[in-house]
């Protein structure tokens, strides 16, 4: 996903400027080491429940002050440095947008992602 292009598309919405004072972006990238052991990761297999991601996205889009959320999750085999998860949260003020992005990210990772690392 091209983040700049997606933000440009969001800004084309006539209601955007009336409702958005902040956009936060999460660009999840495959780490070169395992979170638990810090061992080197050579690749990772990621499975995504896309229906669950969409459900979580819709629930979070209903949070106070949130105008639009874009969620794009890649699935398959990846190498360190590859992009895996993009989240864009557009809303009114930083307190609402920051809290929403944090909750959205934690929920998507906990409820819609499964991963299997291959260690060196």
Biopython code that builds the backbone (N, CA, C, O; Angstrom):
import numpy as np
from Bio.PDB.StructureBuilder import StructureBuilder

atoms = [
    (1, "UNK", "N", (0.845, -1.184, 0.000)),
    (1, "UNK", "CA", (0.000, 0.000, 0.000)),
    (1, "UNK", "C", (0.887, 1.243, 0.000)),
    (1, "UNK", "O", (1.875, 1.312, 0.731)),
    (2, "UNK", "N", (0.534, 2.199, -0.806)),
    (2, "UNK", "CA", (1.230, 3.479, -0.869)),
    (2, "UNK", "C", (0.543, 4.434, 0.114)),
    (2, "UNK", "O", (-0.560, 4.916, -0.141)),
    (3, "UNK", "N", (1.211, 4.698, 1.238)),
    (3, "UNK", "CA", (0.619, 5.510, 2.304)),
    (3, "UNK", "C", (0.305, 6.925, 1.819)),
    (3, "UNK", "O", (-0.779, 7.446, 2.082)),
    (4, "UNK", "N", (1.239, 7.539, 1.119)),
    (4, "UNK", "CA", (1.012, 8.914, 0.628)),
    (4, "UNK", "C", (-0.196, 8.973, -0.295)),
    (4, "UNK", "O", (-1.011, 9.892, -0.206)),
    (5, "UNK", "N", (-0.307, 7.994, -1.178)),
    (5, "UNK", "CA", (-1.443, 7.954, -2.103)),
    (5, "UNK", "C", (-2.750, 7.777, -1.336)),
    (5, "UNK", "O", (-3.744, 8.434, -1.647)),
    (6, "UNK", "N", (-2.757, 6.904, -0.344)),
    (6, "UNK", "CA", (-3.986, 6.659, 0.430)),
    (6, "UNK", "C", (-4.398, 7.918, 1.194)),
    (6, "UNK", "O", (-5.583, 8.249, 1.237)),
    (7, "UNK", "N", (-3.455, 8.611, 1.787)),
    (7, "UNK", "CA", (-3.774, 9.858, 2.498)),
    (7, "UNK", "C", (-4.314, 10.900, 1.517)),
    (7, "UNK", "O", (-5.272, 11.609, 1.825)),
    (8, "UNK", "N", (-3.710, 10.988, 0.360)),
    (8, "UNK", "CA", (-4.193, 11.912, -0.671)),
    (8, "UNK", "C", (-5.636, 11.590, -1.051)),
    (8, "UNK", "O", (-6.448, 12.497, -1.234)),
    (9, "UNK", "N", (-5.956, 10.301, -1.170)),
    (9, "UNK", "CA", (-7.331, 9.890, -1.463)),
    (9, "UNK", "C", (-8.281, 10.299, -0.340)),
    (9, "UNK", "O", (-9.381, 10.784, -0.603)),
    (10, "UNK", "N", (-7.860, 10.106, 0.906)),
    (10, "UNK", "CA", (-8.704, 10.499, 2.041)),
    (10, "UNK", "C", (-8.994, 11.994, 2.007)),
    (10, "UNK", "O", (-10.105, 12.424, 2.317)),
    (11, "UNK", "N", (-7.999, 12.780, 1.632)),
    (11, "UNK", "CA", (-8.154, 14.231, 1.614)),
    (11, "UNK", "C", (-9.088, 14.717, 0.509)),
    (11, "UNK", "O", (-9.533, 15.864, 0.543)),
    (12, "UNK", "N", (-9.387, 13.878, -0.456)),
    (12, "UNK", "CA", (-10.314, 14.250, -1.524)),
    (12, "UNK", "C", (-11.758, 14.291, -1.034)),
    (12, "UNK", "O", (-12.610, 14.911, -1.670)),
    (13, "UNK", "N", (-12.035, 13.647, 0.071)),
    (13, "UNK", "CA", (-13.373, 13.637, 0.663)),
    (13, "UNK", "C", (-13.723, 15.069, 1.083)),
    (13, "UNK", "O", (-12.972, 15.676, 1.846)),
    (14, "UNK", "N", (-14.844, 15.622, 0.606)),
    (14, "UNK", "CA", (-15.204, 17.002, 0.937)),
    (14, "UNK", "C", (-15.364, 17.254, 2.437)),
    (14, "UNK", "O", (-15.225, 18.393, 2.883)),
    (15, "UNK", "N", (-15.649, 16.230, 3.211)),
    (15, "UNK", "CA", (-15.832, 16.380, 4.652)),
    (15, "UNK", "C", (-14.526, 16.266, 5.438)),
    (15, "UNK", "O", (-14.502, 16.526, 6.641)),
    (16, "UNK", "N", (-13.454, 15.883, 4.773)),
    (16, "UNK", "CA", (-12.184, 15.632, 5.452)),
    (16, "UNK", "C", (-11.722, 16.843, 6.283)),
    (16, "UNK", "O", (-11.484, 16.720, 7.485)),
    (17, "UNK", "N", (-11.600, 17.985, 5.648)),
    (17, "UNK", "CA", (-11.055, 19.174, 6.332)),
    (17, "UNK", "C", (-11.929, 19.628, 7.496)),
    (17, "UNK", "O", (-11.434, 20.246, 8.439)),
    (18, "UNK", "N", (-13.218, 19.329, 7.438)),
    (18, "UNK", "CA", (-14.126, 19.712, 8.521)),
    (18, "UNK", "C", (-13.981, 18.801, 9.739)),
    (18, "UNK", "O", (-14.382, 19.178, 10.840)),
    (19, "UNK", "N", (-13.415, 17.615, 9.556)),
    (19, "UNK", "CA", (-13.420, 16.602, 10.605)),
    (19, "UNK", "C", (-12.049, 16.122, 11.063)),
    (19, "UNK", "O", (-11.945, 15.414, 12.065)),
    (20, "UNK", "N", (-11.004, 16.497, 10.345)),
    (20, "UNK", "CA", (-9.685, 15.920, 10.646)),
    (20, "UNK", "C", (-8.684, 17.004, 11.010)),
    (20, "UNK", "O", (-8.495, 17.982, 10.287)),
    (21, "UNK", "N", (-8.046, 16.794, 12.164)),
    (21, "UNK", "CA", (-6.958, 17.655, 12.621)),
    (21, "UNK", "C", (-5.678, 16.868, 12.830)),
    (21, "UNK", "O", (-4.631, 17.442, 13.128)),
    (22, "UNK", "N", (-5.761, 15.542, 12.672)),
    (22, "UNK", "CA", (-4.581, 14.709, 12.864)),
    (22, "UNK", "C", (-4.750, 13.390, 12.142)),
    (22, "UNK", "O", (-5.838, 12.815, 12.098)),
    (23, "UNK", "N", (-3.642, 12.922, 11.573)),
    (23, "UNK", "CA", (-3.583, 11.578, 10.996)),
    (23, "UNK", "C", (-2.381, 10.888, 11.623)),
    (23, "UNK", "O", (-1.276, 11.429, 11.646)),
    (24, "UNK", "N", (-2.616, 9.691, 12.126)),
    (24, "UNK", "CA", (-1.510, 8.869, 12.625)),
    (24, "UNK", "C", (-1.431, 7.611, 11.780)),
    (24, "UNK", "O", (-2.443, 7.068, 11.338)),
    (25, "UNK", "N", (-0.193, 7.160, 11.567)),
    (25, "UNK", "CA", (0.046, 5.998, 10.709)),
    (25, "UNK", "C", (0.905, 4.988, 11.451)),
    (25, "UNK", "O", (1.866, 5.339, 12.136)),
    (26, "UNK", "N", (0.532, 3.728, 11.295)),
    (26, "UNK", "CA", (1.374, 2.624, 11.751)),
    (26, "UNK", "C", (1.795, 1.859, 10.509)),
    (26, "UNK", "O", (0.954, 1.463, 9.702)),
    (27, "UNK", "N", (3.097, 1.649, 10.355)),
    (27, "UNK", "CA", (3.638, 0.835, 9.272)),
    (27, "UNK", "C", (4.430, -0.285, 9.927)),
    (27, "UNK", "O", (5.601, -0.110, 10.263)),
    (28, "UNK", "N", (3.790, -1.438, 10.109)),
    (28, "UNK", "CA", (4.429, -2.582, 10.747)),
    (28, "UNK", "C", (5.365, -3.279, 9.786)),
    (28, "UNK", "O", (4.994, -3.603, 8.657)),
    (29, "UNK", "N", (6.592, -3.509, 10.250)),
    (29, "UNK", "CA", (7.657, -4.091, 9.440)),
    (29, "UNK", "C", (8.177, -5.340, 10.147)),
    (29, "UNK", "O", (8.244, -5.377, 11.376)),
    (30, "UNK", "N", (8.542, -6.357, 9.380)),
    (30, "UNK", "CA", (9.114, -7.577, 9.958)),
    (30, "UNK", "C", (10.468, -7.238, 10.585)),
    (30, "UNK", "O", (11.356, -6.694, 9.929)),
    (31, "UNK", "N", (10.602, -7.574, 11.869)),
    (31, "UNK", "CA", (11.869, -7.381, 12.576)),
    (31, "UNK", "C", (12.858, -8.471, 12.179)),
    (31, "UNK", "O", (12.458, -9.557, 11.759)),
    (32, "UNK", "N", (14.131, -8.183, 12.311)),
    (32, "UNK", "CA", (15.177, -9.156, 12.025)),
    (32, "UNK", "C", (15.509, -10.026, 13.215)),
    (32, "UNK", "O", (16.434, -10.837, 13.162)),
    (33, "UNK", "N", (14.746, -9.858, 14.305)),
    (33, "UNK", "CA", (14.979, -10.662, 15.507)),
    (33, "UNK", "C", (13.664, -10.971, 16.181)),
    (33, "UNK", "O", (12.692, -10.224, 16.064)),
    (34, "UNK", "N", (13.650, -12.097, 16.895)),
    (34, "UNK", "CA", (12.440, -12.543, 17.576)),
    (34, "UNK", "C", (12.209, -11.718, 18.835)),
    (34, "UNK", "O", (13.139, -11.454, 19.598)),
    (35, "UNK", "N", (10.981, -11.322, 19.039)),
    (35, "UNK", "CA", (10.630, -10.506, 20.202)),
    (35, "UNK", "C", (10.945, -11.223, 21.520)),
    (35, "UNK", "O", (11.447, -10.607, 22.459)),
    (36, "UNK", "N", (10.650, -12.516, 21.585)),
    (36, "UNK", "CA", (10.832, -13.254, 22.828)),
    (36, "UNK", "C", (12.274, -13.558, 23.168)),
    (36, "UNK", "O", (12.693, -13.391, 24.314)),
    (37, "UNK", "N", (13.044, -14.006, 22.180)),
    (37, "UNK", "CA", (14.402, -14.485, 22.456)),
    (37, "UNK", "C", (15.488, -13.604, 21.865)),
    (37, "UNK", "O", (16.663, -13.759, 22.197)),
    (38, "UNK", "N", (15.114, -12.700, 21.009)),
    (38, "UNK", "CA", (16.031, -11.818, 20.270)),
    (38, "UNK", "C", (16.936, -12.593, 19.319)),
    (38, "UNK", "O", (17.963, -12.080, 18.875)),
    (39, "UNK", "N", (16.547, -13.844, 19.006)),
    (39, "UNK", "CA", (17.277, -14.622, 18.010)),
    (39, "UNK", "C", (16.997, -14.052, 16.626)),
    (39, "UNK", "O", (15.955, -13.439, 16.393)),
    (40, "UNK", "N", (17.945, -14.263, 15.707)),
    (40, "UNK", "CA", (17.793, -13.763, 14.346)),
    (40, "UNK", "C", (16.628, -14.456, 13.641)),
    (40, "UNK", "O", (16.477, -15.675, 13.715)),
    (41, "UNK", "N", (15.811, -13.661, 12.960)),
    (41, "UNK", "CA", (14.691, -14.171, 12.172)),
    (41, "UNK", "C", (15.091, -14.126, 10.697)),
    (41, "UNK", "O", (15.531, -13.093, 10.193)),
    (42, "UNK", "N", (14.930, -15.273, 10.008)),
    (42, "UNK", "CA", (15.249, -15.301, 8.575)),
    (42, "UNK", "C", (14.016, -15.021, 7.739)),
    (42, "UNK", "O", (14.108, -14.393, 6.684)),
    (43, "UNK", "N", (12.861, -15.483, 8.200)),
    (43, "UNK", "CA", (11.598, -15.157, 7.556)),
    (43, "UNK", "C", (10.456, -15.421, 8.514)),
    (43, "UNK", "O", (10.637, -15.986, 9.593)),
    (44, "UNK", "N", (9.276, -14.998, 8.093)),
    (44, "UNK", "CA", (8.095, -15.142, 8.945)),
    (44, "UNK", "C", (6.886, -15.432, 8.061)),
    (44, "UNK", "O", (6.733, -14.861, 6.982)),
    (45, "UNK", "N", (6.039, -16.327, 8.541)),
    (45, "UNK", "CA", (4.781, -16.595, 7.859)),
    (45, "UNK", "C", (3.678, -15.920, 8.670)),
    (45, "UNK", "O", (3.561, -16.123, 9.878)),
    (46, "UNK", "N", (2.874, -15.117, 7.981)),
    (46, "UNK", "CA", (1.804, -14.385, 8.651)),
    (46, "UNK", "C", (0.472, -14.778, 8.041)),
    (46, "UNK", "O", (0.297, -14.792, 6.823)),
    (47, "UNK", "N", (-0.466, -15.100, 8.932)),
    (47, "UNK", "CA", (-1.839, -15.371, 8.518)),
    (47, "UNK", "C", (-2.715, -14.298, 9.152)),
    (47, "UNK", "O", (-2.537, -13.920, 10.310)),
    (48, "UNK", "N", (-3.663, -13.823, 8.358)),
    (48, "UNK", "CA", (-4.519, -12.716, 8.794)),
    (48, "UNK", "C", (-5.980, -13.118, 8.643)),
    (48, "UNK", "O", (-6.381, -13.662, 7.614)),
    (49, "UNK", "N", (-6.770, -12.845, 9.679)),
    (49, "UNK", "CA", (-8.224, -12.989, 9.587)),
    (49, "UNK", "C", (-8.748, -11.637, 9.099)),
    (49, "UNK", "O", (-9.017, -10.739, 9.897)),
    (50, "UNK", "N", (-8.887, -11.508, 7.787)),
    (50, "UNK", "CA", (-9.257, -10.218, 7.198)),
    (50, "UNK", "C", (-10.650, -9.755, 7.618)),
    (50, "UNK", "O", (-10.887, -8.554, 7.756)),
    (51, "UNK", "N", (-11.565, -10.687, 7.820)),
    (51, "UNK", "CA", (-12.904, -10.307, 8.299)),
    (51, "UNK", "C", (-12.821, -9.708, 9.694)),
    (51, "UNK", "O", (-13.522, -8.745, 10.003)),
    (52, "UNK", "N", (-11.969, -10.274, 10.532)),
    (52, "UNK", "CA", (-11.794, -9.750, 11.891)),
    (52, "UNK", "C", (-11.145, -8.368, 11.850)),
    (52, "UNK", "O", (-11.535, -7.473, 12.600)),
    (53, "UNK", "N", (-10.158, -8.196, 10.974)),
    (53, "UNK", "CA", (-9.527, -6.875, 10.829)),
    (53, "UNK", "C", (-10.578, -5.835, 10.457)),
    (53, "UNK", "O", (-10.592, -4.737, 11.012)),
    (54, "UNK", "N", (-11.457, -6.180, 9.521)),
    (54, "UNK", "CA", (-12.496, -5.239, 9.096)),
    (54, "UNK", "C", (-13.479, -4.947, 10.234)),
    (54, "UNK", "O", (-13.906, -3.806, 10.410)),
    (55, "UNK", "N", (-13.830, -5.960, 10.990)),
    (55, "UNK", "CA", (-14.721, -5.758, 12.138)),
    (55, "UNK", "C", (-14.078, -4.812, 13.158)),
    (55, "UNK", "O", (-14.725, -3.889, 13.653)),
    (56, "UNK", "N", (-12.819, -5.047, 13.461)),
    (56, "UNK", "CA", (-12.089, -4.203, 14.416)),
    (56, "UNK", "C", (-11.973, -2.778, 13.876)),
    (56, "UNK", "O", (-12.131, -1.814, 14.625)),
    (57, "UNK", "N", (-11.698, -2.646, 12.578)),
    (57, "UNK", "CA", (-11.597, -1.327, 11.955)),
    (57, "UNK", "C", (-12.895, -0.551, 12.114)),
    (57, "UNK", "O", (-12.888, 0.616, 12.505)),
    (58, "UNK", "N", (-14.015, -1.209, 11.807)),
    (58, "UNK", "CA", (-15.324, -0.551, 11.923)),
    (58, "UNK", "C", (-15.627, -0.141, 13.362)),
    (58, "UNK", "O", (-16.125, 0.958, 13.608)),
    (59, "UNK", "N", (-15.323, -1.031, 14.315)),
    (59, "UNK", "CA", (-15.566, -0.712, 15.726)),
    (59, "UNK", "C", (-14.767, 0.517, 16.151)),
    (59, "UNK", "O", (-15.287, 1.389, 16.847)),
    (60, "UNK", "N", (-13.513, 0.586, 15.735)),
    (60, "UNK", "CA", (-12.665, 1.714, 16.119)),
    (60, "UNK", "C", (-13.032, 3.002, 15.374)),
    (60, "UNK", "O", (-12.853, 4.099, 15.901)),
    (61, "UNK", "N", (-13.537, 2.864, 14.171)),
    (61, "UNK", "CA", (-13.958, 4.045, 13.424)),
    (61, "UNK", "C", (-15.141, 4.741, 14.106)),
    (61, "UNK", "O", (-15.406, 5.919, 13.865)),
    (62, "UNK", "N", (-15.837, 4.001, 14.952)),
    (62, "UNK", "CA", (-16.969, 4.574, 15.689)),
    (62, "UNK", "C", (-16.530, 5.272, 16.985)),
    (62, "UNK", "O", (-17.364, 5.848, 17.684)),
    (63, "UNK", "N", (-15.240, 5.227, 17.308)),
    (63, "UNK", "CA", (-14.754, 5.902, 18.521)),
    (63, "UNK", "C", (-14.946, 7.411, 18.406)),
    (63, "UNK", "O", (-14.959, 7.955, 17.302)),
    (64, "UNK", "N", (-15.094, 8.088, 19.544)),
    (64, "UNK", "CA", (-15.279, 9.550, 19.520)),
    (64, "UNK", "C", (-14.147, 10.254, 18.775)),
    (64, "UNK", "O", (-12.968, 9.989, 19.009)),
    (65, "UNK", "N", (-14.533, 11.156, 17.875)),
    (65, "UNK", "CA", (-13.571, 11.990, 17.174)),
    (65, "UNK", "C", (-12.884, 11.342, 15.981)),
    (65, "UNK", "O", (-12.096, 11.997, 15.298)),
    (66, "UNK", "N", (-13.163, 10.083, 15.718)),
    (66, "UNK", "CA", (-12.498, 9.396, 14.613)),
    (66, "UNK", "C", (-13.328, 9.547, 13.349)),
    (66, "UNK", "O", (-14.529, 9.275, 13.339)),
    (67, "UNK", "N", (-12.669, 9.985, 12.284)),
    (67, "UNK", "CA", (-13.357, 10.216, 11.019)),
    (67, "UNK", "C", (-13.231, 9.017, 10.074)),
    (67, "UNK", "O", (-14.233, 8.516, 9.566)),
    (68, "UNK", "N", (-12.015, 8.569, 9.846)),
    (68, "UNK", "CA", (-11.795, 7.434, 8.945)),
    (68, "UNK", "C", (-10.620, 6.608, 9.442)),
    (68, "UNK", "O", (-9.666, 7.130, 10.019)),
    (69, "UNK", "N", (-10.714, 5.296, 9.202)),
    (69, "UNK", "CA", (-9.605, 4.384, 9.472)),
    (69, "UNK", "C", (-9.395, 3.520, 8.233)),
    (69, "UNK", "O", (-10.344, 3.009, 7.638)),
    (70, "UNK", "N", (-8.132, 3.374, 7.863)),
    (70, "UNK", "CA", (-7.740, 2.453, 6.803)),
    (70, "UNK", "C", (-6.876, 1.380, 7.456)),
    (70, "UNK", "O", (-5.943, 1.688, 8.196)),
    (71, "UNK", "N", (-7.194, 0.119, 7.175)),
    (71, "UNK", "CA", (-6.403, -0.998, 7.682)),
    (71, "UNK", "C", (-6.071, -1.913, 6.510)),
    (71, "UNK", "O", (-6.965, -2.372, 5.798)),
    (72, "UNK", "N", (-4.785, -2.173, 6.315)),
    (72, "UNK", "CA", (-4.341, -3.044, 5.229)),
    (72, "UNK", "C", (-3.311, -4.016, 5.798)),
    (72, "UNK", "O", (-2.244, -3.606, 6.254)),
    (73, "UNK", "N", (-3.643, -5.316, 5.766)),
    (73, "UNK", "CA", (-2.761, -6.343, 6.322)),
    (73, "UNK", "C", (-2.304, -7.281, 5.213)),
    (73, "UNK", "O", (-3.120, -7.817, 4.464)),
    (74, "UNK", "N", (-1.002, -7.473, 5.116)),
    (74, "UNK", "CA", (-0.431, -8.406, 4.154)),
    (74, "UNK", "C", (-0.326, -9.787, 4.786)),
    (74, "UNK", "O", (-0.106, -9.923, 5.989)),
    (75, "UNK", "N", (-0.488, -10.804, 3.951)),
    (75, "UNK", "CA", (-0.481, -12.184, 4.425)),
    (75, "UNK", "C", (0.473, -12.992, 3.550)),
    (75, "UNK", "O", (0.560, -12.765, 2.343)),
    (76, "UNK", "N", (1.189, -13.939, 4.163)),
    (76, "UNK", "CA", (2.089, -14.804, 3.408)),
    (76, "UNK", "C", (3.446, -14.903, 4.074)),
    (76, "UNK", "O", (3.570, -14.740, 5.288)),
    (77, "UNK", "N", (4.472, -15.174, 3.261)),
    (77, "UNK", "CA", (5.850, -15.288, 3.742)),
    (77, "UNK", "C", (6.571, -13.957, 3.519)),
    (77, "UNK", "O", (6.447, -13.330, 2.467)),
    (78, "UNK", "N", (7.323, -13.547, 4.535)),
    (78, "UNK", "CA", (8.009, -12.270, 4.484)),
    (78, "UNK", "C", (9.416, -12.386, 5.049)),
    (78, "UNK", "O", (9.725, -13.295, 5.820)),
    (79, "UNK", "N", (10.250, -11.454, 4.653)),
    (79, "UNK", "CA", (11.630, -11.332, 5.129)),
    (79, "UNK", "C", (11.737, -10.093, 6.014)),
    (79, "UNK", "O", (10.908, -9.189, 5.909)),
    (80, "UNK", "N", (12.756, -10.039, 6.891)),
    (80, "UNK", "CA", (12.954, -8.826, 7.675)),
    (80, "UNK", "C", (13.022, -7.593, 6.776)),
    (80, "UNK", "O", (13.681, -7.589, 5.736)),
    (81, "UNK", "N", (12.333, -6.567, 7.205)),
    (81, "UNK", "CA", (12.256, -5.318, 6.454)),
    (81, "UNK", "C", (11.003, -5.189, 5.615)),
    (81, "UNK", "O", (10.665, -4.091, 5.173)),
    (82, "UNK", "N", (10.297, -6.305, 5.384)),
    (82, "UNK", "CA", (9.063, -6.253, 4.591)),
    (82, "UNK", "C", (7.936, -5.599, 5.386)),
    (82, "UNK", "O", (7.847, -5.747, 6.604)),
    (83, "UNK", "N", (7.079, -4.874, 4.668)),
    (83, "UNK", "CA", (5.895, -4.263, 5.276)),
    (83, "UNK", "C", (4.821, -5.320, 5.479)),
    (83, "UNK", "O", (4.572, -6.151, 4.606)),
    (84, "UNK", "N", (4.187, -5.271, 6.655)),
    (84, "UNK", "CA", (3.175, -6.270, 6.995)),
    (84, "UNK", "C", (1.810, -5.637, 7.272)),
    (84, "UNK", "O", (0.789, -6.126, 6.789)),
    (85, "UNK", "N", (1.792, -4.561, 8.042)),
    (85, "UNK", "CA", (0.522, -3.983, 8.477)),
    (85, "UNK", "C", (0.564, -2.470, 8.375)),
    (85, "UNK", "O", (1.478, -1.820, 8.882)),
    (86, "UNK", "N", (-0.454, -1.917, 7.701)),
    (86, "UNK", "CA", (-0.616, -0.468, 7.611)),
    (86, "UNK", "C", (-1.926, -0.090, 8.295)),
    (86, "UNK", "O", (-2.974, -0.671, 8.011)),
    (87, "UNK", "N", (-1.862, 0.876, 9.186)),
    (87, "UNK", "CA", (-3.054, 1.437, 9.820)),
    (87, "UNK", "C", (-2.976, 2.953, 9.684)),
    (87, "UNK", "O", (-1.950, 3.561, 9.990)),
    (88, "UNK", "N", (-4.059, 3.553, 9.226)),
    (88, "UNK", "CA", (-4.155, 5.008, 9.133)),
    (88, "UNK", "C", (-5.402, 5.422, 9.911)),
    (88, "UNK", "O", (-6.510, 4.971, 9.623)),
    (89, "UNK", "N", (-5.199, 6.283, 10.896)),
    (89, "UNK", "CA", (-6.321, 6.783, 11.700)),
    (89, "UNK", "C", (-6.381, 8.301, 11.536)),
    (89, "UNK", "O", (-5.432, 9.011, 11.871)),
    (90, "UNK", "N", (-7.506, 8.783, 11.019)),
    (90, "UNK", "CA", (-7.730, 10.217, 10.834)),
    (90, "UNK", "C", (-8.849, 10.650, 11.768)),
    (90, "UNK", "O", (-9.919, 10.043, 11.803)),
    (91, "UNK", "N", (-8.582, 11.718, 12.530)),
    (91, "UNK", "CA", (-9.600, 12.176, 13.468)),
    (91, "UNK", "C", (-9.391, 13.617, 13.875)),
    (91, "UNK", "O", (-8.556, 14.334, 13.323)),
    (92, "UNK", "N", (-10.175, 14.017, 14.856)),
    (92, "UNK", "CA", (-10.243, 15.425, 15.222)),
    (92, "UNK", "C", (-9.043, 15.944, 16.011)),
    (92, "UNK", "O", (-8.381, 16.885, 15.571)),
    (93, "UNK", "N", (-8.751, 15.349, 17.167)),
    (93, "UNK", "CA", (-7.683, 15.855, 18.031)),
    (93, "UNK", "C", (-6.767, 14.709, 18.464)),
    (93, "UNK", "O", (-7.156, 13.541, 18.437)),
    (94, "UNK", "N", (-5.548, 15.066, 18.863)),
    (94, "UNK", "CA", (-4.538, 14.036, 19.134)),
    (94, "UNK", "C", (-4.942, 13.064, 20.229)),
    (94, "UNK", "O", (-4.624, 11.877, 20.144)),
    (95, "UNK", "N", (-5.637, 13.542, 21.258)),
    (95, "UNK", "CA", (-6.012, 12.622, 22.339)),
    (95, "UNK", "C", (-6.883, 11.489, 21.812)),
    (95, "UNK", "O", (-6.712, 10.339, 22.216)),
    (96, "UNK", "N", (-7.805, 11.797, 20.924)),
    (96, "UNK", "CA", (-8.686, 10.771, 20.351)),
    (96, "UNK", "C", (-7.949, 9.876, 19.361)),
    (96, "UNK", "O", (-8.118, 8.657, 19.366)),
    (97, "UNK", "N", (-7.134, 10.493, 18.514)),
    (97, "UNK", "CA", (-6.458, 9.741, 17.458)),
    (97, "UNK", "C", (-5.374, 8.827, 18.044)),
    (97, "UNK", "O", (-5.261, 7.669, 17.642)),
    (98, "UNK", "N", (-4.583, 9.337, 18.984)),
    (98, "UNK", "CA", (-3.531, 8.517, 19.600)),
    (98, "UNK", "C", (-4.124, 7.309, 20.325)),
    (98, "UNK", "O", (-3.647, 6.186, 20.162)),
    (99, "UNK", "N", (-5.150, 7.541, 21.113)),
    (99, "UNK", "CA", (-5.770, 6.447, 21.865)),
    (99, "UNK", "C", (-6.373, 5.412, 20.918)),
    (99, "UNK", "O", (-6.268, 4.210, 21.158)),
    (100, "UNK", "N", (-6.994, 5.874, 19.859)),
    (100, "UNK", "CA", (-7.626, 4.972, 18.903)),
    (100, "UNK", "C", (-6.584, 4.114, 18.188)),
    (100, "UNK", "O", (-6.754, 2.900, 18.074)),
    (101, "UNK", "N", (-5.509, 4.738, 17.708)),
    (101, "UNK", "CA", (-4.481, 3.977, 17.007)),
    (101, "UNK", "C", (-3.862, 2.924, 17.918)),
    (101, "UNK", "O", (-3.638, 1.789, 17.497)),
    (102, "UNK", "N", (-3.588, 3.292, 19.147)),
    (102, "UNK", "CA", (-3.004, 2.342, 20.099)),
    (102, "UNK", "C", (-3.922, 1.140, 20.323)),
    (102, "UNK", "O", (-3.477, -0.006, 20.278)),
    (103, "UNK", "N", (-5.185, 1.406, 20.560)),
    (103, "UNK", "CA", (-6.155, 0.339, 20.777)),
    (103, "UNK", "C", (-6.347, -0.511, 19.518)),
    (103, "UNK", "O", (-6.396, -1.739, 19.588)),
    (104, "UNK", "N", (-6.453, 0.154, 18.377)),
    (104, "UNK", "CA", (-6.627, -0.538, 17.097)),
    (104, "UNK", "C", (-5.471, -1.488, 16.832)),
    (104, "UNK", "O", (-5.687, -2.653, 16.497)),
    (105, "UNK", "N", (-4.258, -1.006, 16.978)),
    (105, "UNK", "CA", (-3.071, -1.822, 16.730)),
    (105, "UNK", "C", (-3.020, -3.026, 17.661)),
    (105, "UNK", "O", (-2.820, -4.154, 17.212)),
    (106, "UNK", "N", (-3.197, -2.792, 18.938)),
    (106, "UNK", "CA", (-3.141, -3.890, 19.908)),
    (106, "UNK", "C", (-4.228, -4.923, 19.642)),
    (106, "UNK", "O", (-3.975, -6.123, 19.758)),
    (107, "UNK", "N", (-5.419, -4.486, 19.292)),
    (107, "UNK", "CA", (-6.533, -5.404, 19.053)),
    (107, "UNK", "C", (-6.323, -6.211, 17.774)),
    (107, "UNK", "O", (-6.535, -7.423, 17.765)),
    (108, "UNK", "N", (-5.911, -5.553, 16.706)),
    (108, "UNK", "CA", (-5.661, -6.266, 15.445)),
    (108, "UNK", "C", (-4.574, -7.319, 15.638)),
    (108, "UNK", "O", (-4.732, -8.462, 15.210)),
    (109, "UNK", "N", (-3.482, -6.939, 16.276)),
    (109, "UNK", "CA", (-2.383, -7.896, 16.473)),
    (109, "UNK", "C", (-2.808, -9.069, 17.359)),
    (109, "UNK", "O", (-2.408, -10.206, 17.109)),
    (110, "UNK", "N", (-3.610, -8.807, 18.383)),
    (110, "UNK", "CA", (-4.017, -9.861, 19.311)),
    (110, "UNK", "C", (-5.100, -10.768, 18.745)),
    (110, "UNK", "O", (-5.111, -11.968, 19.020)),
    (111, "UNK", "N", (-6.007, -10.206, 17.960)),
    (111, "UNK", "CA", (-7.195, -10.956, 17.550)),
    (111, "UNK", "C", (-7.236, -11.387, 16.091)),
    (111, "UNK", "O", (-8.029, -12.259, 15.737)),
    (112, "UNK", "N", (-6.404, -10.801, 15.233)),
    (112, "UNK", "CA", (-6.536, -11.089, 13.795)),
    (112, "UNK", "C", (-5.251, -11.571, 13.138)),
    (112, "UNK", "O", (-5.262, -11.895, 11.951)),
    (113, "UNK", "N", (-4.144, -11.629, 13.874)),
    (113, "UNK", "CA", (-2.850, -12.024, 13.311)),
    (113, "UNK", "C", (-2.337, -13.305, 13.952)),
    (113, "UNK", "O", (-2.488, -13.520, 15.155)),
    (114, "UNK", "N", (-1.728, -14.152, 13.128)),
    (114, "UNK", "CA", (-0.978, -15.312, 13.605)),
    (114, "UNK", "C", (0.337, -15.325, 12.839)),
    (114, "UNK", "O", (0.352, -15.098, 11.629)),
    (115, "UNK", "N", (1.430, -15.585, 13.526)),
    (115, "UNK", "CA", (2.710, -15.581, 12.833)),
    (115, "UNK", "C", (3.583, -16.738, 13.296)),
    (115, "UNK", "O", (3.492, -17.206, 14.431)),
    (116, "UNK", "N", (4.425, -17.176, 12.383)),
    (116, "UNK", "CA", (5.371, -18.252, 12.673)),
    (116, "UNK", "C", (6.733, -17.813, 12.140)),
    (116, "UNK", "O", (6.933, -17.694, 10.931)),
    (117, "UNK", "N", (7.650, -17.578, 13.048)),
    (117, "UNK", "CA", (8.984, -17.120, 12.675)),
    (117, "UNK", "C", (9.890, -18.315, 12.362)),
    (117, "UNK", "O", (9.784, -19.374, 12.980)),
    (118, "UNK", "N", (10.769, -18.118, 11.401)),
    (118, "UNK", "CA", (11.853, -19.057, 11.154)),
    (118, "UNK", "C", (13.115, -18.402, 11.688)),
    (118, "UNK", "O", (13.507, -17.319, 11.252)),
    (119, "UNK", "N", (13.752, -19.089, 12.651)),
    (119, "UNK", "CA", (14.934, -18.542, 13.281)),
    (119, "UNK", "C", (16.184, -19.092, 12.621)),
    (119, "UNK", "O", (16.198, -20.218, 12.124)),
    (120, "UNK", "N", (17.246, -18.272, 12.624)),
    (120, "UNK", "CA", (18.516, -18.679, 11.992)),
    (120, "UNK", "C", (19.178, -19.797, 12.777)),
    (120, "UNK", "O", (20.252, -20.266, 12.398)),
]
sb = StructureBuilder()
sb.init_structure("model")
sb.init_model(0)
sb.init_chain("A")
sb.init_seg("    ")
for serial, (resi, resn, name, xyz) in enumerate(atoms, 1):
    if name == "N":
        sb.init_residue(resn, " ", resi, " ")
    sb.init_atom(name, np.array(xyz, "f"), 0.0, 1.0, " ", f" {name:<3s}", serial, name[0])
structure = sb.get_structure()
